[in-house]
Amino acid sequence: MSTQRSQWVTSGLSGLLLVLMVVVMVGCSTGNFQFTGLPKSYYKVGGGYDIDFVAPHDGIAVLADERGRDVLQTRTLRQGESFTFNATPVMLQEQLGLNPEKAKISLYFIPRTLPPEGTTTGQR
């Protein structure tokens, strides 16, 4: 293969790769989740080692470690049901395998349908 043709193939593949990356990033960042796999930040309703959340609407609760970008638990909640998470640094380390000094635990709530205008997802 000639050098010119080789350069054209290489630049064509690079361009295709760039287009695919943009499509994946845009496609993955639409909807309720960011391209990192975590829910969008406006769904965040709490965080820390002691969380007690009551769902204002039907939806999905997502407990995640933001720094590691790991989803730790998901649970479907009906309106009025609660989601409770209580942990100690030892529990984070031993049961979840997280470094308590680096972990940032957050709770997200994604409503099944959009809440009525003027309300939130239930931030406490």
Contacts in CASP RR format, 6 or more apart in sequence:
PFRMAT RR
TARGET T0000
AUTHOR 0000-0000-0000
METHOD contacts of the structure
MODEL  1
MSTQRSQWVTSGLSGLLLVLMVVVMVGCSTGNFQFTGLPKSYYKVGGGYD
IDFVAPHDGIAVLADERGRDVLQTRTLRQGESFTFNATPVMLQEQLGLNP
EKAKISLYFIPRTLPPEGTTTGQR
1 9 0 8 1.000
24 35 0 8 1.000
25 35 0 8 1.000
27 35 0 8 1.000
28 34 0 8 1.000
28 35 0 8 1.000
28 37 0 8 1.000
29 35 0 8 1.000
31 40 0 8 1.000
32 39 0 8 1.000
32 40 0 8 1.000
32 43 0 8 1.000
32 110 0 8 1.000
33 39 0 8 1.000
33 40 0 8 1.000
34 40 0 8 1.000
34 41 0 8 1.000
36 69 0 8 1.000
37 69 0 8 1.000
37 71 0 8 1.000
38 62 0 8 1.000
38 64 0 8 1.000
38 66 0 8 1.000
38 69 0 8 1.000
38 71 0 8 1.000
38 108 0 8 1.000
39 62 0 8 1.000
39 64 0 8 1.000
39 108 0 8 1.000
39 110 0 8 1.000
42 121 0 8 1.000
43 62 0 8 1.000
43 108 0 8 1.000
43 109 0 8 1.000
43 110 0 8 1.000
43 121 0 8 1.000
44 106 0 8 1.000
44 107 0 8 1.000
44 108 0 8 1.000
44 123 0 8 1.000
45 53 0 8 1.000
45 107 0 8 1.000
45 108 0 8 1.000
45 109 0 8 1.000
45 121 0 8 1.000
45 122 0 8 1.000
45 123 0 8 1.000
45 124 0 8 1.000
46 53 0 8 1.000
46 106 0 8 1.000
46 107 0 8 1.000
46 123 0 8 1.000
46 124 0 8 1.000
47 105 0 8 1.000
47 106 0 8 1.000
47 107 0 8 1.000
48 104 0 8 1.000
48 105 0 8 1.000
48 106 0 8 1.000
49 85 0 8 1.000
49 86 0 8 1.000
49 87 0 8 1.000
49 88 0 8 1.000
49 89 0 8 1.000
49 92 0 8 1.000
49 105 0 8 1.000
50 85 0 8 1.000
50 86 0 8 1.000
50 87 0 8 1.000
51 63 0 8 1.000
51 83 0 8 1.000
51 84 0 8 1.000
51 85 0 8 1.000
51 86 0 8 1.000
51 105 0 8 1.000
51 107 0 8 1.000
52 82 0 8 1.000
52 83 0 8 1.000
52 84 0 8 1.000
52 124 0 8 1.000
53 61 0 8 1.000
53 82 0 8 1.000
53 83 0 8 1.000
53 84 0 8 1.000
53 107 0 8 1.000
53 109 0 8 1.000
53 122 0 8 1.000
53 124 0 8 1.000
54 80 0 8 1.000
54 81 0 8 1.000
54 82 0 8 1.000
54 83 0 8 1.000
54 122 0 8 1.000
54 124 0 8 1.000
55 61 0 8 1.000
55 77 0 8 1.000
55 78 0 8 1.000
55 79 0 8 1.000
55 80 0 8 1.000
55 81 0 8 1.000
55 82 0 8 1.000
55 83 0 8 1.000
55 109 0 8 1.000
55 122 0 8 1.000
56 79 0 8 1.000
56 80 0 8 1.000
56 111 0 8 1.000
56 115 0 8 1.000
56 119 0 8 1.000
56 120 0 8 1.000
56 121 0 8 1.000
56 122 0 8 1.000
57 79 0 8 1.000
57 111 0 8 1.000
57 112 0 8 1.000
57 113 0 8 1.000
57 115 0 8 1.000
57 121 0 8 1.000
58 76 0 8 1.000
58 77 0 8 1.000
58 78 0 8 1.000
58 79 0 8 1.000
58 111 0 8 1.000
58 112 0 8 1.000
58 113 0 8 1.000
59 76 0 8 1.000
59 77 0 8 1.000
59 78 0 8 1.000
59 109 0 8 1.000
59 110 0 8 1.000
59 111 0 8 1.000
59 112 0 8 1.000
60 74 0 8 1.000
60 75 0 8 1.000
60 76 0 8 1.000
60 77 0 8 1.000
60 109 0 8 1.000
60 110 0 8 1.000
60 112 0 8 1.000
61 73 0 8 1.000
61 74 0 8 1.000
61 75 0 8 1.000
61 76 0 8 1.000
61 77 0 8 1.000
61 83 0 8 1.000
61 107 0 8 1.000
61 108 0 8 1.000
61 109 0 8 1.000
62 71 0 8 1.000
62 73 0 8 1.000
62 74 0 8 1.000
62 107 0 8 1.000
62 108 0 8 1.000
62 109 0 8 1.000
62 110 0 8 1.000
63 71 0 8 1.000
63 72 0 8 1.000
63 73 0 8 1.000
63 74 0 8 1.000
63 83 0 8 1.000
63 85 0 8 1.000
63 105 0 8 1.000
63 106 0 8 1.000
63 107 0 8 1.000
63 108 0 8 1.000
64 70 0 8 1.000
64 71 0 8 1.000
64 72 0 8 1.000
64 105 0 8 1.000
64 106 0 8 1.000
64 107 0 8 1.000
64 108 0 8 1.000
65 72 0 8 1.000
65 98 0 8 1.000
65 103 0 8 1.000
65 104 0 8 1.000
65 105 0 8 1.000
65 106 0 8 1.000
66 104 0 8 1.000
66 105 0 8 1.000
66 106 0 8 1.000
67 102 0 8 1.000
67 103 0 8 1.000
67 104 0 8 1.000
68 102 0 8 1.000
68 103 0 8 1.000
70 98 0 8 1.000
72 96 0 8 1.000
72 105 0 8 1.000
73 85 0 8 1.000
75 83 0 8 1.000
77 83 0 8 1.000
77 109 0 8 1.000
83 107 0 8 1.000
85 105 0 8 1.000
85 107 0 8 1.000
87 96 0 8 1.000
87 105 0 8 1.000
89 100 0 8 1.000
90 100 0 8 1.000
92 98 0 8 1.000
92 99 0 8 1.000
92 100 0 8 1.000
92 103 0 8 1.000
92 105 0 8 1.000
93 99 0 8 1.000
93 100 0 8 1.000
109 121 0 8 1.000
109 122 0 8 1.000
110 121 0 8 1.000
111 121 0 8 1.000
115 121 0 8 1.000
END
